[in-house]
């Protein structure tokens, strides 16, 4: 059972056939995969480009925050005007009609909540 010329020839032919096996072009494989499995291609695109998109979105948001702070926030030049909190407001009790919950017992002995219109005092802030 030694190596004969026929065995060596068969091995060479098999090696030659394996090396020259036809391979489809990568563009064809991508187009075929996209056509046969569209959701997988979309998921692959999302998975591949999501970090780039999120990074761009984060940098745009940071730029917008800086722009708002510089244009109208505490970093904006106010022309030397001081901001002072004024105390022109005071709390006043105002009487108005409102719905008030009342617990009532029915003839059968059950308890219910009934709303009645009654005068109610509510605090209201008045400013000048």
Number of C-alpha atoms within 10 A of each C-alpha: 3 5 7 9 9 9 11 11 11 12 12 12 12 12 11 11 11 10 9 9 8 8 7 8 8 9 9 10 12 12 13 12 13 14 11 11 11 13 11 12 16 12 11 12 11 12 11 11 11 12 11 11 11 11 11 12 12 12 11 12 12 12 12 12 13 13 14 14 13 13 12 11 13 10 12 12 11 11 6 6 7 7 7 6 6 6 8 8 10 11 11 12 11 12 11 11 12 14 12 13 13 11 10 13 12 9 7 6 8 8 11 12 11 12 13 12 11 12 13 13 13 14 11 11 11 10 9 6
